[in-house]
């Protein structure tokens, strides 16, 4: 029997989990990239993907909405960079269509959450 959590997960926790999943999924997907890409595409894509979650967490930990907003912008920019690199890797044949769709769908969902958070700060 599945138990229902007593406390509903917060938007922040959900966003953080999705960002973590994105970084982890990118790492897993790049394990099979060609060895000649280890210092190129593989490294760049991994750094961009981790930058999404790391900047979100760092911004959330800062005091003040201005700093939080700044880190959200960096996180969002890194997400867009990673999304392009995923497209590039797919075009080069380094990942199959299913993995490409999985990562881009997750990136879209994560991007919407980051954008919503950023918009909420601006509207205050």
C-alpha positions, 0 to 999 in steps of 0.5 A: 500500500502506497503511503501519502506524504504528510507534507506536500513537496514545495515548488522549490523542492520539486524544481531542485529535484528536476534540476538534479535529475537533468544534471544526472541524466545528462551525465548518464547520456554523455557516458557513451559519447566518443572519446575524442569529445571528452574535452569538448562537447562532453565536458561542455554539456556536463558543465552546463547541465550541472550549472543549472542545478548549482546556480539554482541552489546557490541563488536560493541560499542567498539573502535577498531577491536581487541575488536570487534573481541573478542566479536564476538568470544564470541557471536559465542561461545554462539550461538554454546552453545545455539544450542547444548542446543536446540538440548538437549531440543528437545531430551528430548521432551521439544520442538516439531520438528517445534520449534526445526527447527525454532530455529536451522534454525535461529541459522544457519543463525545468525552463518553465519552472525557472521562468515562473520563479523569475517572473514571480520575483519580478512581479513583487 
